[in-house]
Amino acid sequence: MSDSVIAQKSPYPVEVVEGKKYFWCSCGKSGRQPFCDGSHEGTDFLPQTYTAPASKTLYFCGCKHTKGAPLCDGAHNAL
């Protein structure tokens, strides 16, 4: 598998809605960061589905190196 593109070296704050599904971009190529726009087509990457457990602000990974995908775990601090 090829390496993902670092979209940004910080998380994306997103107001999520309880029960709504979100499709996090794992390749880093999407123009709709942090969410998928289909730019992964032809690669080994697939979007990751995330269903919000509650309505609140969450921080989605922007560097694509998190171990807790799709949410930020601070991995961008080591890049």
Beta strands, then each sheet from edge to edge (+ up, - down):
strand 1: 12-16
strand 2: 21-24
strand 3: 48-51
strand 4: 56-60
sheet 1: 1+ 4-
sheet 2: 2+ 3-
end
